[in-house]
Amino acid sequence: MTRNLNTQLRRRRRQANPMAEYDALPTELRLWLADAALPWSPHSVRKLWQKALNKSGGQTEGALAFMTNCEVNAIKKDAPKVWSASYPIA
């Protein structure tokens, strides 16, 4: 297999042990992920968690509400593309 050696794209860093990265997440975030509708990666959910904590002033409840709101917005955005524009979003 040959690689494109002339690409300008950066190589994606692969986490050596994604379960270790998941285990390092805060307990509240892991509990939220257990009920999440989307398949979040530990890396992306950690970035969003930091943003949520900053917006909520460090309050966990506010951060969890922000995370849920982000997930709902992502589903609303993607649902018409995945199913159809007539898909009911409740």
C-alpha angles and dihedrals in degrees: 000000000000126000127216100249094182097063120127092206119108118241114253114244111234118214109239093216115017091181090059089052090050092048090053092060117106115268093244091054093048090051090050090050091053089065098034118126094212128062100248121190116227090241096052095042091051091053092049090046091056090050090048092051091050092051093046095047092248095305112141096209092053091046092052090050089051090050092050091048091051091050093049090050091050091051092048090051096047102037097079091049094048102040110007141285090269094059108124114240111200 
